[in-house]
Amino acid sequence: MKRFSRFPALLLAVVLFLLPGRISASRAETAQDLTSRCTFSWSRKSARNTGVLYDGDYLRYWQAEKAKYNWLEVHLPEGETCSGVQIKWAEINRNWCVEIQKNGEWVPAGGYEADYLTTWTPLPDVTAFRVASHNRVANYLRINELRVMSAGETPPDIQIWEPTWEKADLLVVVGHPDDEYIFLGAVIPYYGAERGKKVLVAYITESSTARRTELLDGLWTAGQRIYPLIGRFHDRYSLSLETVYQRLGKNKTRNYMIELFRHYKPEVVVTQDINGEYGHGVHKLCADTVINALKKAADPKAEKKSAKQYGTWNVPKCYIHLYDQSQIIFDWRNLSLSAFGGRSAYDVASDAWHCHLSQQRTEYEVYMDGPYNSQVFGLYRSLVGPDIRHDDFFENLPED
């Protein structure tokens, strides 16, 4: 009797295993990184050090020959199929595509859409593909990192960037990659992923390829999915604002900020300390260009080119790090973010900061106290009345 009493349970288990839902669940396994198991070939005279494609070192890259058409061919391990490929480029390439074979020929299956340094191309059920560059003139093909993903659900650390907002709720203006966490703490994850605001991050300096790639890793970790604005200006270290202006161009940097305000029409702008935190000239330039743009972005006579293209814009509110008037003091350590599983805002910001691997030997951190406290912001400007609660950048602004 005991033998037969087990049979219905066994039968039920078999039926449940074969149900469509069970089959779907098995197919929904997370895709795995197959890159180190793939085999590679390449156009002639290209680099042979394909190990740099998956070594995690952003200071090294793989390079194809300089040619009008060059390529890197990837074959997946036997028995595996692809879901897609993540490419972290060593430089912007506007003529690339991913090719697959059809009827014996290589044909495009995806490629350049915008100036993104990190891209994702879906390649369902593909067993081989090429990353190719088509140029009218001879050019290089330079790839920093490659992640070839197996069939399955795309893991959350794969970066699938979305186009920049046309209209931002919050514009975060910083000098360098990593300033957004060191000095502004958890502003990005709190207002973006947690509060659902349209957060747009703008960097004054363009920095190196490695630091720009770290920048994207950090923003992704902080919950950003909208591609940032990476400035066109080279970093120039000086403690003097005027010296930095001379080196970067005073009119160019100021007009750039005016254009950002008019183009993206933020409700709130937040930026770095007027005194540059520890005195860095580019940090000072951030605050100074923001203050100048607050005055001029609404004036049709100022920087007429962007006024004609985007119209004018009067930013309703602006907060500046450490500004001593009408302050908001956040509590990043005790602010729990449900968008990140209940982790503290500080922990999320710290994780994002640690994505900046090239800066980990410095003495910087996400400052939680002392003279650079990332929790302290002052209301520099409001067109919607004074803050009363002193707990929210969006106080007195209409909710969506």
FENUR-V898773 format. One record per helix or strand. SS is the DSSP state (hx for helix, st for strand). FROM is the first residue (numbers start at 1). TO is the last residue. If there is no record, write none. Layout:
BEGIN
ss: [SS	SS]
from: [FROM	FROM]
to: [TO	TO]
END
This chain:
BEGIN
ss: [hx	hx	st	st	hx	st	hx	st	st	st	st	st	st	st	st	st	hx	hx	st	hx	st	st	hx	hx	st	hx	hx	st	st	hx	st	hx	st	hx	hx	hx	st]
from: [2	20	30	33	35	39	50	62	82	96	105	118	128	153	162	170	179	187	199	209	226	229	241	250	268	281	304	317	327	332	336	338	343	345	357	370	376]
to: [18	27	30	33	37	42	54	75	89	102	111	126	150	153	162	174	182	194	205	221	226	233	248	264	271	296	310	321	329	334	337	340	344	353	359	372	382]
END
